[in-house]
Amino acid sequence: MKVIAIIPARGGSKGVPHKNLITLGNKPLIQHAVSCALNSLLVDKVVLTSDSDIILEKVEEAKKLVKIKRPEALATDKSSVTGAVQHVLDTFPGYDLVVLLQPTSPLRTSKDLDLIIDEFKKDANLDGVISTVPLIDMHPARMYNLSEDAMMEPYQEGGETLRRQDLKPVYYRNGCFYAVRVSAFIKENTFMVAHKKAYIMDSKWLANIDDERDVLLTRYLYDLWIKENS
């Protein structure tokens, strides 16, 4: 099974300017994503795709790594990541499995990546594996819809009075890994293919950078995460 890992990194960002270049442990987020893929024992090729020359230049050269300039039409605020991935697959055909690593979800390991790829070896019918974390504190039973006069209506019936320990966990996509068979990706044009399973990660390390608050939390968590995973 030939595996290609893709790191998508646009130059533009409204929430956090140049967020893919934010440093974490003296390395930009894009380098963390690239290193995770390069250190995998099962990934054959790593592709960094970006519309930004600055981003492409920031990442260190490596044997399995290819850096490609993304067409501007695939790098607008309205562009879907699937378009960028399809561009890579058209450029480098012949792969069986594609793994997407978003730079903005950096707390992950190459061991996680290899365990995810192994899932496809165990089950020939499996089309996708998505990394998730269990959620309790942000459970739908603790969420509400509000009427125009701010009256609260439970988002999920029957759970608002339950104790935390009595709630059945729900699972949230943490953004670290999206792995899909290339045949399923082409057929369904999405990483959220119909026949997929969860790869469950530790919610203690949930970090997904979309705003300045996320940057602060991720930097704090990173130091602790490094100590536990060194």
N, C-alpha and C positions, 0 to 999 in steps of 0.2 A: 504494500500500500504506500503510494507516494504522497507525501504530505507537504503542503505549502502553507506557511504562516504569513499573514498579511497584517501590517501595522499601518492604519490610515491616519494621516496627520495633516489636516488642513492648516494653512497659515493664518486664516482669519478666525476670530472668536469674539462674540459679543459679551458673553458672561464674564470671562476672564481673558483679557487681551494676551495673545501669544501663549495660551495656556499649555500647549504641547511642549513649550520650551521652559516651563517652570522647573526649577531645580529641586531635587529631592536627594539629599545625601550627596550634594555636589555634582549630580548628574541630571540632565534634562529628562523629563518624563518619557520622551521618545526613546532615549537610550535604555531606560529600564525595560520598556516593552521589547525592544530589539534584543537585548541581552537575554531576556527570558526565553525567547524563541531560539536564539543561537545556542543556548546551553541545553536545549532539549536533545535527548538521544534519538528521537524519532522523527524530527522535522528535517526535511530534505532541502528546502529552500526558504529563505526569509526575504520578504519584499517590503520595503518601506515606500509607500506611495504618498506623495505630497505635491501641492502646487507651489510650495515655497522653497526657493533655493537655499535660504538660510537654514531651514529645518533639515534639508537633505545634507547640507554640509556639516551640521552639528553631530551627526552620527558617525561613529568610527567605522572604518572599512573592516570587512571580515570576509572570510572565504565563502560562506553560504549566503551572504547578504547581497541583495541587489536593491539599488535605489532608483526609482523611476519618477519622472515628472508627470504629475497628473494633469490632464487637459483642464483648462479653466472651466469648461462647461460642466465638469464633474466636481467642481470645488466651490460652488456657490452656497449661500446659506440654505437654499432649498434643495440642494443636491442630496440624494440618498447615498448611504455608504455602499449599498448594493451595486450602484453604478461604478464606483471606484473599484470594487472587488471584481466585477465582471471585466473591467478594463485590464486588470492584472491577469485574470485567468485567460483572457484572449491573447495577452502578450506572452504568457508562459503556459501553454496547454499541456495536457498529459498528466495532470495530478488527480488523485482519487479523493483526497480530503483537504478541505481548506479550513484554516483556523484564523479567526479574527482576534487580535489583541488590541484593545483600545488603550492608548497611552494614559488616559485619564483614570484608569483603574489599576494602579501600579502594584498593589500589595498581593503578589502572586508568585509562585515558584515554577521552575522548569519541571519539577517533580509533578506538580498539579497538571501541567500540560501533558506530560507523558502518560499519566493515569487516565486522562480524558481520551487520548488517542487509543489507548489500550481498550477502552470500552467498545470501539468500533471493531476491534479484532475479535472480541468475545461474541459480538452479535452482528451477523452479516445483514440483518434486516434493519438495524438502527440507522437512522438518517441524520440525527443531530444530538449534540450534547451541549447544554448551556450551563454555565456556572451560576450558582445561586447561593443565598444565605437564608437561614430561617429567621423569621421576624416574630417577635412577641410584643415588644414595647410599641412598635408601630403597626400593630395588628388592625385589620379592618373593623374588628369589633370595637375599637377605640376611636373610630372615625365617624363623621356625621355629614349629612347634607344639611344646608341651612335654607330656610325659606326666606322670602324677601324681608321679613321682620326679624330675622336671625333666630327663629325657633329651630331647635335641633331635632333632626330626624336621623335615627341610626342608619348608618350605611349598610350594616349587616345585622339583620334581625336576630335577636336571641342571645347576644353575647355581651352587651354593654355592662351587665351586672356580674359577669363571671370574674373570678379571681384570675390573676395573671397565669398561675400554674395550671389552671383548668382550661385555658384556651388551646385549641389545636393549632400547631404552628402553620403559618403560611410561608411561602418561599418567594424571595425577591431576586430578580436578576441583578447580579452585582457588577456586571460589565467586564469582568476579567477575561472570560473565554467564551467564544462562540465557535463551535466546531460543527461542520456540516459536510456530508458527502457532496462532492462537486456535482454529481448527477442530480441530486435532490435540490441543490441550490439553483442550478440552471432551470430545472423543471418548475420550481415554485417561486423563484426570484426573491428569496428571503432567507435569512438565517433562522427565522422562527418557523422551521419546517414542521409539518404535521406530526411526524413520528420521531419525537425527541424525548430525551430524559434529562434529569437534572444531575449536575455534579455539585454536591453540597460542600460549601466551604465554611470556615469559621466566621460567624457574624461579628466577632470581636474586631476583625480587620476590615470591615466594610468601609471602603473609601472610594468615592466616585466624584471627581472634581468637575463641578459646574459653576461654582461661584467662589468668591474670596473666602467665605467661611469654610468651604470644603478644603481649600488650600491649607488653611491653618490646622484643621483637624487631621488632614493627611500627613502633614509634616510631624505633628505630634505622634501619631500612630506609627509612623515609619521607624522612628528611633526604637520604639518598643518591639516592633515587628522584626527588625534586624537582629536584635538581641535574641529573640526566640528562634529565628531561622538561620542564624549564623552557624 
